[in-house]
Amino acid sequence: MKTFFLFVATALAEIVGCHLAYLWLKQKRSILLLIPAALSLAFFAGLLTLHLRPGVYARLAERRHTQFTRDVQTGEPHGRANSRRLANDCFAAMNPKQ
């Protein structure tokens, strides 16, 4: 449940920050909107650091490199099966004990 709320908070921080910047840029609103936009995007960046444990990206990259090498050796085309494999690898990399 904690992970769900973390994702929701991260998404909201990004949406609010980008929307405020959009209002200033495209709808010619006050430049003062950039202050809360910057704060919201800074909060968003901080929340991003809480999402994955260290080493997750390294494990994922290693899995994808191994799979890519195997695909090249067997001549398997890159397509829908590989997209599913990538999604499975992402979940496996984030939860290595399962």
N, C-alpha and C positions, 0 to 999 in steps of 0.2 A: 504494500500500500504506500510505503514511503517513496518508492521509486515512481509510482504513478503521480504523486503530488509534486515530486521534483520535476518530472516532465511537463506537467501542467504549468507550474510556476515558470519554468524556462520558456515555454512557448508563449505565455502571456507577456513576459518581460520583452521578448523579441518583437512580438506583434505591437505592443504599445510603443516601444522605442521607434520602430520603423514607421508606424502610422503617424506619430507626431512629426517625424522628419518629413514624411510625405506631405502632411498638411502645410508645413512651412514651405517646402520646395514647389509643390504643384498648385496648391490652392492659395498661395500668397498670404498665409497667416503670419502672425507675429514671429519674429526671430527668437523671441523668448521661449518658444516651444522647443528650441534645440537644447535647452538646459535639462528639462525632464527627459527628453529623448536620449541625451547622452547618459544621464543617470540610469535610465532603464536599460540601455544597451550595455552599460558597464556591469549592471546587476546580472544581465543575461550572460555576459562573458564569465562572470564569477560562478554562476550556476552551472555553466558548462563544465567547469573543472571538477564538479562533484559527481558527474554522471558515470564515468568509467574508472575502474581501478587501474593502477599502473600496469603496463605490460599487455593490456588487452589488444592494443593496436599491433603490437609486435607479434602476438600469437595469431591474430587475424591475417596479417601480412604473410606470415610463414605458411599458414594453411592455404592461402590463395596462391602463393608461389608454387607450393607443392602440387596443387590441383592443376594450375596452368601448365606446369611442366609435364604432368601426366597427360593432359589433354593434347598437348603438342605432340607427344610421343605416340599417342594412339590415333591422332588425326581427328579427334572429336571436335565438331564445330562449337563455337561459343554461341549459346542461345538461351532458351527458356530454362533448360535443365541447369545451366550454369548459374542463372539468376537465383533459382531455388537453392542451389548449393551455396551460393554466397550468403543468402539469408540464413541458412542453417549454420554456416560457419560463423556468422556474426553472433548468433545466439550461443553457440558453443564457446566462442571466445569470451563472451561476457560472463558465462557461467561454467568455468572449467571443471568444477567438481561434479557436475551432473553426468 
